[in-house]
Amino acid sequence: MGEAPLLSIRAIALYERPVKLRMPFRFGVVTLTESPQAFARVQVALPDGRTAWGGAAELMAPKWFDKNLALTNEDNFGQLRDVLRMARDAYLSDSSPATAFGHFGRHHEAHARAASARGFNPLLASYGPALVDRALMDAMCRACGLSFYAAMQANLAGMGAAHPEFQGIDFGAFLAGLRPAASMHARHTVGLVDAITPADQSERVGDGLPETLEEVVRAYGHRYFKLKVAGNVQADVQRLRSIASVLDRSPQPYFASLDGNEQYESAEGVQELVRGIQAQPALRRLWESILFIEQPIARKLALQVDMRSADLGKPVIVDESDGELASFAQARARGYSGVSSKTCKGFYKSVLNAARCAAWNREEAGAHYFMSAEDLTTQAGLSVQQDLALVNLLGITHVERNGHHYVNGMAALPWTEQQAFLRAHPDLYENSHGAVRLRIADGEIALSSLDCLGFASGSMPDFGVMSAL
């Protein structure tokens, strides 16, 4: 397809709109009931005069990017708005043409330093460029008349030497070998306050959608799950027994990840949980189903703790500690086997880490290193579609999904917007219970319609009804 095109950034617009949850979701130290969703629009121009707009979206989740308990949810929303504005101003500060990746490489370090000077950690800082880069990629694809998959397989973003952390990897060869699939498994999150059976509920939402884990399995047919633990071995084991009593009913194999939520300060603390699980005959099948343990150590300590100091019996991945481009390489040296892909951390970082896994596995002649696909409550529309397309491009076969469960689909959006997304992606969405929502059948999400013009979206949100960020 030729050289990576040079792009001039003409405009960047930032918007937001409110998202209300149909039921509370607790992750780590916060129980979420509502949150704004941020949107970025970028206009690019090619040297021949062609122009196009692209978009991206991401929920502004509190107490994940910065878990400082002295900050309110509104403080966290303010931080995320700030890093978005900082990224917008940085990308608009240099009008000279560059490849899509070149724009990222040009501003990454300066933006990180500026964010640090404001007291923002690297994970928080990355949120701004993550949205701008996706919207820029979307605009480039539309200007060139290509899908995200085709553009990435041909490396039309120009990934490579424009940033030193990406040097030494043949991204042309790596990307050319990627083969997206037609579907993937949805890994359902069981949050820390989620009801397992109706007996656990004091009151019901009553909107006709599944509320308990038992109902979710019956409605969607999931075979992959993400189980959150809270750092209290006795309470965690008891809750896992309740979860296992539902999952073990399945005649088919099921698979799960165990999310430690940064609740531990040492590998030995995690080992205590593992031993507590292994000591329970009722948890034998559940323990055998565990694929990996996610970020059990608090982020301030995670890359100092050698996970090989404890016999956990399962690989461990980093998530919240993956704040910088070099973090996964540092984690590898501490005994971690994997790292999460999240579009809110930046899609170039996900591609870099996937390429690292491939290279390291070749070096060691095995399959020790891997990427997982995690979800920060991505919402129907641009957010979930771009995340799914990235994960699918990288060949990951199951992805944590929870945004569709805790939010009533597109119910709060204009009906015309809902129908436009349904028409553009009839395999991905369905119209049920009064709204357009993600379609999950037999535990899987169909993805074929994401291979469309632009970054995985055949429709655009109604920016005219949104508020300026």
GURO-690952 format. One record per residue (C-alpha): residue in three letters; x, y, z. Coordinates in nm, 2 decimals, always signed. Last residue first. Example, Ala and Ser with C-alpha at 12.3 -4.5 7.8 and 13.67 -1.06 7.14 Angstrom:
2
- Ser / +1.37 / -0.11 / +0.71
- Ala / +1.23 / -0.45 / +0.78
END
This chain:
469
- Leu / -1.52 / +1.92 / +2.76
- Ala / -1.77 / +2.08 / +2.52
- Ser / -2.11 / +1.94 / +2.59
- Met / -2.27 / +1.68 / +2.36
- Val / -2.59 / +1.70 / +2.16
- Gly / -2.41 / +1.81 / +1.84
- Phe / -2.15 / +1.54 / +1.87
- Asp / -2.40 / +1.28 / +1.76
- Pro / -2.17 / +0.97 / +1.77
- Met / -2.03 / +0.84 / +1.44
- Ser / -2.11 / +0.54 / +1.23
- Gly / -1.93 / +0.27 / +1.04
- Ser / -1.68 / +0.24 / +1.32
- Ala / -1.37 / +0.02 / +1.35
- Phe / -1.10 / +0.29 / +1.31
- Gly / -1.20 / +0.41 / +0.96
- Leu / -1.38 / +0.23 / +0.67
- Cys / -1.49 / -0.11 / +0.78
- Asp / -1.35 / -0.43 / +0.93
- Leu / -1.55 / -0.37 / +1.25
- Ser / -1.85 / -0.54 / +1.08
- Ser / -1.68 / -0.88 / +1.12
- Leu / -1.67 / -0.87 / +1.50
- Ala / -1.92 / -1.11 / +1.65
- Ile / -1.90 / -1.12 / +2.03
- Glu / -1.90 / -1.46 / +2.21
- Gly / -2.04 / -1.61 / +2.52
- Asp / -2.29 / -1.82 / +2.34
- Ala / -2.44 / -1.50 / +2.21
- Ile / -2.33 / -1.15 / +2.32
- Arg / -2.49 / -0.85 / +2.14
- Leu / -2.39 / -0.51 / +2.27
- Arg / -2.69 / -0.28 / +2.31
- Val / -2.95 / -0.08 / +2.12
- Ala / -3.23 / +0.01 / +2.35
- Gly / -3.59 / -0.07 / +2.45
- His / -3.53 / -0.41 / +2.61
- Ser / -3.36 / -0.53 / +2.30
- Asn / -3.21 / -0.39 / +1.97
- Glu / -2.90 / -0.58 / +1.89
- Tyr / -2.54 / -0.48 / +1.84
- Leu / -2.21 / -0.64 / +1.71
- Asp / -2.36 / -0.83 / +1.41
- Pro / -2.58 / -0.54 / +1.29
- His / -2.28 / -0.30 / +1.29
- Ala / -2.36 / -0.01 / +1.06
- Arg / -2.74 / -0.04 / +1.10
- Leu / -2.71 / -0.08 / +1.47
- Phe / -2.48 / +0.22 / +1.50
- Ala / -2.72 / +0.44 / +1.30
- Gln / -3.02 / +0.31 / +1.50
- Gln / -2.86 / +0.42 / +1.83
- Glu / -2.77 / +0.76 / +1.70
- Thr / -3.12 / +0.82 / +1.57
- Trp / -3.26 / +0.71 / +1.91
- Pro / -3.06 / +0.98 / +2.08
- Leu / -2.85 / +0.83 / +2.36
- Ala / -2.95 / +0.74 / +2.71
- Ala / -3.06 / +0.38 / +2.62
- Met / -2.73 / +0.31 / +2.44
- Gly / -2.66 / +0.00 / +2.65
- Asn / -2.82 / +0.01 / +2.99
- Val / -2.49 / +0.05 / +3.17
- Tyr / -2.34 / -0.20 / +3.42
- His / -2.37 / -0.51 / +3.19
- His / -2.26 / -0.34 / +2.87
- Gly / -1.96 / -0.18 / +3.03
- Asn / -1.84 / -0.52 / +3.17
- Arg / -1.62 / -0.68 / +2.90
- Glu / -1.29 / -0.86 / +2.96
- Val / -1.16 / -0.98 / +2.63
- His / -1.11 / -1.33 / +2.49
- Thr / -0.91 / -1.45 / +2.18
- Ile / -0.62 / -1.21 / +2.17
- Gly / -0.49 / -1.20 / +1.81
- Leu / -0.34 / -0.85 / +1.82
- Leu / -0.59 / -0.72 / +1.56
- Asn / -0.87 / -0.86 / +1.77
- Val / -0.76 / -0.66 / +2.07
- Leu / -0.73 / -0.35 / +1.87
- Ala / -1.07 / -0.40 / +1.70
- Leu / -1.24 / -0.47 / +2.03
- Asp / -1.10 / -0.15 / +2.19
- Gln / -1.21 / +0.05 / +1.89
- Gln / -1.56 / -0.09 / +1.90
- Val / -1.60 / -0.05 / +2.27
- Ser / -1.51 / +0.31 / +2.27
- Leu / -1.67 / +0.42 / +1.94
- Gly / -2.02 / +0.30 / +2.02
- Ala / -2.13 / +0.10 / +2.32
- Gln / -1.93 / +0.19 / +2.63
- Thr / -1.59 / +0.07 / +2.76
- Thr / -1.60 / +0.00 / +3.13
- Leu / -1.22 / +0.00 / +3.18
- Asp / -1.17 / -0.32 / +2.99
- Glu / -0.89 / -0.58 / +2.99
- Ala / -0.74 / -0.78 / +2.70
- Ser / -0.45 / -1.00 / +2.81
- Met / -0.11 / -1.01 / +2.66
- Phe / +0.13 / -1.30 / +2.66
- Tyr / +0.48 / -1.41 / +2.75
- His / +0.58 / -1.77 / +2.82
- Ala / +0.50 / -1.92 / +2.48
- Gly / +0.83 / -2.10 / +2.42
- Ala / +1.16 / -2.08 / +2.22
- Glu / +1.31 / -1.84 / +2.48
- Glu / +1.41 / -1.58 / +2.22
- Arg / +1.11 / -1.65 / +2.00
- Asn / +0.89 / -1.59 / +2.31
- Trp / +1.07 / -1.27 / +2.38
- Ala / +1.01 / -1.14 / +2.03
- Ala / +0.64 / -1.23 / +2.02
- Cys / +0.58 / -1.09 / +2.36
- Arg / +0.77 / -0.77 / +2.27
- Ala / +0.55 / -0.73 / +1.95
- Ala / +0.24 / -0.75 / +2.17
- Asn / +0.39 / -0.49 / +2.41
- Leu / +0.45 / -0.25 / +2.12
- Val / +0.10 / -0.30 / +1.98
- Ser / -0.05 / -0.23 / +2.32
- Lys / +0.17 / +0.07 / +2.37
- Tyr / +0.06 / +0.21 / +2.03
- Phe / -0.31 / +0.17 / +2.15
- Gly / -0.27 / +0.40 / +2.44
- Lys / -0.34 / +0.34 / +2.81
- Cys / -0.71 / +0.41 / +2.76
- Thr / -0.71 / +0.15 / +2.48
- Lys / -0.63 / -0.12 / +2.73
- Ser / -0.41 / -0.41 / +2.66
- Ser / -0.29 / -0.59 / +2.98
- Val / +0.05 / -0.72 / +3.05
- Gly / +0.20 / -1.07 / +3.09
- Ser / +0.46 / -1.30 / +3.23
- Tyr / +0.57 / -1.11 / +3.54
- Gly / +0.89 / -1.24 / +3.70
- Arg / +1.05 / -0.91 / +3.81
- Ala / +1.26 / -0.87 / +3.50
- Arg / +0.95 / -0.90 / +3.29
- Ala / +0.79 / -0.62 / +3.49
- Gln / +1.07 / -0.39 / +3.38
- Ala / +1.01 / -0.48 / +3.02
- Phe / +0.64 / -0.42 / +3.07
- Ser / +0.70 / -0.08 / +3.22
- Ala / +0.92 / +0.06 / +2.94
- Leu / +0.64 / +0.25 / +2.77
- Glu / +0.52 / +0.39 / +3.10
- Gly / +0.22 / +0.33 / +3.32
- Asp / +0.19 / -0.04 / +3.31
- Ser / +0.17 / -0.06 / +3.69
- Glu / -0.21 / -0.05 / +3.67
- Asp / -0.21 / -0.36 / +3.46
- Val / +0.07 / -0.61 / +3.53
- Ile / +0.03 / -0.98 / +3.46
- Val / +0.09 / -1.29 / +3.68
- Pro / +0.12 / -1.65 / +3.56
- Lys / -0.03 / -1.92 / +3.77
- Gly / +0.12 / -2.17 / +4.02
- Leu / +0.17 / -1.90 / +4.28
- Asp / +0.50 / -2.02 / +4.42
- Ala / +0.64 / -1.71 / +4.58
- Ser / +0.97 / -1.53 / +4.53
- Arg / +0.92 / -1.55 / +4.15
- Met / +0.69 / -1.25 / +4.18
- Asp / +0.99 / -1.03 / +4.24
- Val / +0.85 / -0.71 / +4.41
- Gln / +1.00 / -0.38 / +4.30
- Leu / +0.78 / -0.34 / +3.99
- Ala / +0.47 / -0.39 / +4.20
- Leu / +0.55 / -0.16 / +4.49
- Lys / +0.39 / +0.17 / +4.40
- Arg / +0.13 / -0.02 / +4.19
- Ala / +0.00 / -0.22 / +4.48
- Ile / +0.05 / -0.59 / +4.41
- Pro / -0.22 / -0.82 / +4.28
- Gln / -0.20 / -0.69 / +3.92
- Glu / -0.39 / -0.97 / +3.74
- Ile / -0.36 / -1.34 / +3.81
- Phe / -0.37 / -1.58 / +3.51
- Leu / -0.56 / -1.85 / +3.34
- Ile / -0.77 / -1.97 / +3.64
- Ser / -0.98 / -2.27 / +3.54
- Glu / -0.79 / -2.52 / +3.76
- Trp / -0.86 / -2.29 / +4.05
- Leu / -1.24 / -2.30 / +3.97
- Arg / -1.24 / -2.67 / +3.94
- Arg / -1.07 / -2.72 / +4.28
- Leu / -1.27 / -2.45 / +4.46
- Ala / -1.51 / -2.68 / +4.65
- Pro / -1.21 / -2.89 / +4.77
- Gln / -1.09 / -2.57 / +4.95
- Ala / -0.72 / -2.57 / +5.05
- Gln / -0.62 / -2.46 / +4.70
- Ile / -0.82 / -2.13 / +4.75
- Gly / -0.66 / -2.05 / +5.08
- Arg / -0.32 / -2.15 / +4.94
- Val / -0.36 / -1.90 / +4.65
- Leu / -0.48 / -1.63 / +4.89
- Glu / -0.17 / -1.68 / +5.11
- Gln / +0.05 / -1.68 / +4.80
- Val / -0.08 / -1.33 / +4.71
- Gly / +0.04 / -1.21 / +5.05
- Glu / +0.37 / -1.39 / +4.99
- Ala / +0.41 / -1.20 / +4.66
- Ser / +0.40 / -0.88 / +4.87
- Glu / +0.20 / -0.56 / +4.92
- Tyr / -0.14 / -0.69 / +4.83
- Gln / -0.47 / -0.53 / +4.73
- Glu / -0.36 / -0.40 / +4.39
- Asn / -0.69 / -0.51 / +4.24
- Gly / -0.60 / -0.88 / +4.27
- Asp / -0.80 / -0.97 / +3.96
- Leu / -0.82 / -1.35 / +3.91
- Ser / -0.87 / -1.46 / +3.55
- Ala / -1.12 / -1.72 / +3.45
- Phe / -1.19 / -2.01 / +3.22
- Tyr / -1.49 / -2.25 / +3.18
- Pro / -1.50 / -2.60 / +3.05
- Gln / -1.85 / -2.72 / +2.94
- Pro / -2.11 / -2.90 / +3.15
- Ser / -2.16 / -2.57 / +3.34
- Arg / -2.29 / -2.61 / +3.69
- Asp / -1.94 / -2.53 / +3.82
- Leu / -1.98 / -2.16 / +3.74
- Val / -2.27 / -2.11 / +3.98
- Ser / -2.13 / -2.29 / +4.29
- Ala / -1.79 / -2.15 / +4.19
- Ile / -1.91 / -1.79 / +4.24
- Ser / -2.03 / -1.88 / +4.60
- Arg / -1.70 / -2.05 / +4.67
- Leu / -1.52 / -1.75 / +4.53
- Arg / -1.71 / -1.53 / +4.78
- Gln / -1.60 / -1.75 / +5.07
- Val / -1.24 / -1.76 / +4.96
- Asp / -1.24 / -1.38 / +4.92
- Ala / -1.38 / -1.32 / +5.27
- Gln / -1.13 / -1.55 / +5.43
- Val / -0.84 / -1.42 / +5.23
- Asn / -0.91 / -1.05 / +5.27
- Gly / -0.74 / -0.88 / +4.98
- Ala / -1.04 / -0.77 / +4.78
- Val / -1.08 / -1.02 / +4.50
- Lys / -1.22 / -0.97 / +4.16
- Leu / -1.31 / -1.26 / +3.93
- Lys / -1.29 / -1.21 / +3.55
- Phe / -1.49 / -1.47 / +3.36
- Tyr / -1.48 / -1.67 / +3.04
- Arg / -1.74 / -1.93 / +2.94
- His / -2.03 / -1.68 / +2.90
- Gly / -2.37 / -1.81 / +2.78
- Tyr / -2.52 / -1.46 / +2.75
- Ala / -2.86 / -1.49 / +2.93
- Arg / -2.80 / -1.80 / +3.15
- Val / -2.45 / -1.69 / +3.25
- Val / -2.57 / -1.34 / +3.32
- Glu / -2.87 / -1.47 / +3.53
- Glu / -2.64 / -1.67 / +3.76
- Leu / -2.40 / -1.38 / +3.78
- Thr / -2.69 / -1.16 / +3.90
- Glu / -2.85 / -0.87 / +3.72
- Pro / -2.97 / -0.99 / +3.38
- Leu / -3.18 / -0.74 / +3.19
- Gly / -3.55 / -0.71 / +3.24
- Asp / -3.54 / -0.36 / +3.39
- Gly / -3.61 / -0.48 / +3.75
- Val / -3.32 / -0.31 / +3.92
- Arg / -3.36 / -0.55 / +4.20
- Glu / -3.35 / -0.51 / +4.58
- Ser / -3.19 / -0.68 / +4.88
- Gln / -3.00 / -0.91 / +4.64
- Asp / -2.78 / -1.21 / +4.74
- Ala / -3.07 / -1.46 / +4.71
- Pro / -3.10 / -1.36 / +4.35
- Thr / -2.76 / -1.53 / +4.28
- Ile / -2.41 / -1.40 / +4.25
- Ala / -2.49 / -1.04 / +4.33
- Asp / -2.21 / -0.80 / +4.23
- Val / -2.05 / -0.60 / +4.51
- Leu / -1.68 / -0.70 / +4.43
- Gly / -1.74 / -0.71 / +4.06
- Val / -1.77 / -1.03 / +3.86
- Thr / -1.64 / -0.93 / +3.52
- His / -1.75 / -1.13 / +3.22
- Arg / -1.49 / -1.24 / +2.97
- Ala / -1.64 / -1.20 / +2.62
- His / -1.51 / -1.45 / +2.38
- Met / -1.40 / -1.35 / +2.03
- Ser / -1.54 / -1.32 / +1.68
- Ala / -1.45 / -1.30 / +1.31
- Ala / -1.08 / -1.31 / +1.37
- Pro / -0.80 / -1.06 / +1.30
- Arg / -0.49 / -1.19 / +1.13
- Leu / -0.15 / -1.02 / +1.22
- Gly / +0.15 / -1.12 / +1.01
- Ala / +0.18 / -0.78 / +0.84
- Leu / +0.20 / -0.61 / +1.18
- Phe / +0.51 / -0.80 / +1.29
- Ala / +0.69 / -0.77 / +0.96
- Gly / +0.64 / -0.39 / +0.93
- Phe / +0.69 / -0.35 / +1.30
- Asp / +1.05 / -0.48 / +1.28
- Ile / +1.15 / -0.40 / +1.63
- Gly / +1.48 / -0.24 / +1.72
- Gln / +1.34 / +0.10 / +1.79
- Phe / +1.00 / +0.13 / +1.96
- Glu / +1.13 / +0.27 / +2.29
- Pro / +1.33 / +0.53 / +2.09
- His / +1.02 / +0.70 / +1.94
- Ala / +1.00 / +0.79 / +1.57
- Ala / +1.20 / +0.47 / +1.50
- Gly / +0.90 / +0.24 / +1.44
- Met / +0.53 / +0.27 / +1.38
- Gly / +0.45 / +0.45 / +1.05
- Ala / +0.07 / +0.46 / +1.10
- Leu / +0.05 / +0.30 / +0.75
- Asn / +0.20 / -0.01 / +0.90
- Ala / +0.05 / -0.22 / +0.62
- Gln / -0.13 / -0.45 / +0.87
- Met / -0.22 / -0.14 / +1.06
- Ala / -0.39 / +0.03 / +0.77
- Ala / -0.57 / -0.28 / +0.66
- Tyr / -0.70 / -0.35 / +1.01
- Phe / -0.81 / +0.01 / +1.07
- Ser / -1.00 / +0.01 / +0.75
- Leu / -0.90 / +0.21 / +0.45
- Gly / -1.02 / +0.51 / +0.24
- Cys / -0.70 / +0.71 / +0.29
- Ala / -0.88 / +1.01 / +0.45
- Arg / -1.10 / +0.77 / +0.65
- Cys / -0.80 / +0.57 / +0.78
- Met / -0.61 / +0.89 / +0.87
- Ala / -0.91 / +1.03 / +1.06
- Asp / -0.95 / +0.70 / +1.26
- Met / -0.58 / +0.71 / +1.34
- Leu / -0.60 / +1.07 / +1.46
- Ala / -0.91 / +0.98 / +1.67
- Arg / -0.71 / +0.69 / +1.82
- Asp / -0.40 / +0.90 / +1.89
- Val / -0.61 / +1.18 / +2.05
- Leu / -0.78 / +0.94 / +2.28
- Ala / -0.46 / +0.77 / +2.40
- Pro / -0.28 / +1.11 / +2.40
- Gly / -0.50 / +1.23 / +2.69
- Tyr / -0.52 / +0.90 / +2.89
- Ser / -0.14 / +0.86 / +2.90
- Ala / -0.09 / +1.13 / +3.17
- Leu / -0.31 / +0.93 / +3.41
- Leu / -0.09 / +0.62 / +3.37
- Pro / +0.22 / +0.83 / +3.39
- Asn / +0.13 / +0.99 / +3.72
- Phe / -0.01 / +1.34 / +3.73
- Gly / +0.15 / +1.59 / +3.98
- Arg / +0.13 / +1.89 / +3.74
- Ala / +0.50 / +1.86 / +3.66
- Ser / +0.44 / +1.50 / +3.58
- Ala / +0.19 / +1.60 / +3.32
- Ala / +0.44 / +1.84 / +3.16
- Arg / +0.70 / +1.57 / +3.16
- Ala / +0.47 / +1.31 / +3.00
- His / +0.35 / +1.56 / +2.74
- Ala / +0.72 / +1.64 / +2.65
- Glu / +0.80 / +1.26 / +2.62
- His / +0.50 / +1.17 / +2.40
- His / +0.49 / +1.47 / +2.17
- Arg / +0.69 / +1.39 / +1.86
- Gly / +0.65 / +1.01 / +1.90
- Phe / +0.27 / +1.04 / +1.89
- His / +0.27 / +1.27 / +1.59
- Gly / +0.52 / +1.04 / +1.42
- Phe / +0.28 / +0.75 / +1.48
- Ala / +0.02 / +0.92 / +1.27
- Thr / +0.29 / +1.01 / +1.02
- Ala / +0.42 / +1.37 / +1.03
- Pro / +0.33 / +1.70 / +0.88
- Ser / +0.43 / +2.03 / +1.04
- Ser / +0.17 / +2.21 / +1.25
- Asp / +0.34 / +2.17 / +1.58
- Ser / +0.15 / +2.30 / +1.88
- Leu / -0.18 / +2.13 / +1.79
- Tyr / -0.06 / +1.79 / +1.92
- Ala / +0.06 / +1.95 / +2.25
- Asp / -0.26 / +2.16 / +2.30
- Arg / -0.49 / +1.86 / +2.25
- Ala / -0.27 / +1.65 / +2.48
- Met / -0.28 / +1.91 / +2.75
- Arg / -0.66 / +1.94 / +2.71
- Leu / -0.70 / +1.57 / +2.75
- Val / -0.46 / +1.57 / +3.05
- Asp / -0.67 / +1.84 / +3.22
- Arg / -1.01 / +1.66 / +3.15
- Leu / -0.87 / +1.35 / +3.31
- Gln / -0.75 / +1.54 / +3.62
- Gly / -1.09 / +1.71 / +3.65
- Phe / -1.27 / +1.38 / +3.64
- Asn / -1.04 / +1.26 / +3.92
- Asp / -1.12 / +1.57 / +4.13
- Glu / -1.49 / +1.51 / +4.07
- Asn / -1.45 / +1.15 / +4.20
- Thr / -1.29 / +1.30 / +4.51
- Leu / -0.92 / +1.31 / +4.58
- Ala / -0.78 / +1.23 / +4.93
- Leu / -0.81 / +0.86 / +4.85
- Asn / -0.53 / +0.89 / +4.60
- Lys / -0.61 / +0.61 / +4.35
- Asp / -0.51 / +0.79 / +4.04
- Phe / -0.57 / +0.63 / +3.70
- Trp / -0.82 / +0.39 / +3.86
- Lys / -0.99 / +0.60 / +4.13
- Pro / -1.24 / +0.77 / +3.89
- Ala / -1.33 / +0.63 / +3.54
- Met / -1.35 / +0.90 / +3.27
- Leu / -1.51 / +0.67 / +3.01
- Glu / -1.34 / +0.67 / +2.67
- Ala / -1.43 / +0.79 / +2.32
- Ala / -1.25 / +0.83 / +1.98
- Gly / -1.32 / +1.02 / +1.66
- Gly / -1.19 / +1.09 / +1.31
- Trp / -1.24 / +1.38 / +1.07
- Ala / -1.11 / +1.38 / +0.72
- Thr / -0.92 / +1.60 / +0.47
- Arg / -0.78 / +1.54 / +0.12
- Gly / -0.55 / +1.82 / +0.01
- Asp / -0.28 / +1.62 / -0.17
- Pro / -0.05 / +1.65 / +0.13
- Leu / -0.31 / +1.48 / +0.35
- Ala / -0.52 / +1.68 / +0.60
- Val / -0.63 / +1.58 / +0.94
- Gln / -0.93 / +1.66 / +1.16
- Val / -0.94 / +1.52 / +1.51
- Arg / -1.24 / +1.46 / +1.73
- Ala / -1.20 / +1.35 / +2.09
- Phe / -1.48 / +1.22 / +2.32
- Ala / -1.49 / +1.18 / +2.70
- Gln / -1.75 / +0.98 / +2.89
- Pro / -1.87 / +1.12 / +3.22
- Ser / -1.92 / +0.90 / +3.52
- Glu / -2.21 / +0.75 / +3.72
- Thr / -2.27 / +0.48 / +3.99
- Leu / -1.92 / +0.37 / +4.06
- Thr / -1.81 / +0.20 / +4.39
- Val / -1.45 / +0.30 / +4.45
- Val / -1.15 / +0.15 / +4.63
- Gly / -1.07 / -0.13 / +4.40
- Phe / -1.35 / -0.18 / +4.15
- Arg / -1.71 / -0.16 / +4.26
- Phe / -1.99 / -0.14 / +4.01
- Pro / -2.33 / +0.00 / +4.10
- Met / -2.63 / -0.09 / +3.89
- Arg / -2.80 / +0.07 / +3.59
- Leu / -2.49 / +0.30 / +3.55
- Lys / -2.54 / +0.66 / +3.45
- Val / -2.31 / +0.80 / +3.17
- Pro / -2.28 / +1.18 / +3.12
- Arg / -2.15 / +1.34 / +2.80
- Glu / -1.82 / +1.48 / +2.70
- Tyr / -1.65 / +1.67 / +2.42
- Leu / -1.30 / +1.76 / +2.29
- Ala / -1.22 / +1.91 / +1.95
- Ile / -0.89 / +1.88 / +1.77
- Ala / -0.83 / +2.07 / +1.45
- Arg / -0.61 / +2.08 / +1.14
- Ile / -0.35 / +1.81 / +1.22
- Ser / -0.12 / +1.77 / +0.92
- Leu / -0.07 / +1.41 / +0.81
- Leu / +0.22 / +1.24 / +0.63
- Pro / +0.11 / +0.91 / +0.48
- Ala / +0.30 / +0.58 / +0.57
- Glu / +0.46 / +0.47 / +0.25
- Gly / +0.30 / +0.23 / +0.01
- Met / +0.00 / +0.00 / +0.00
END
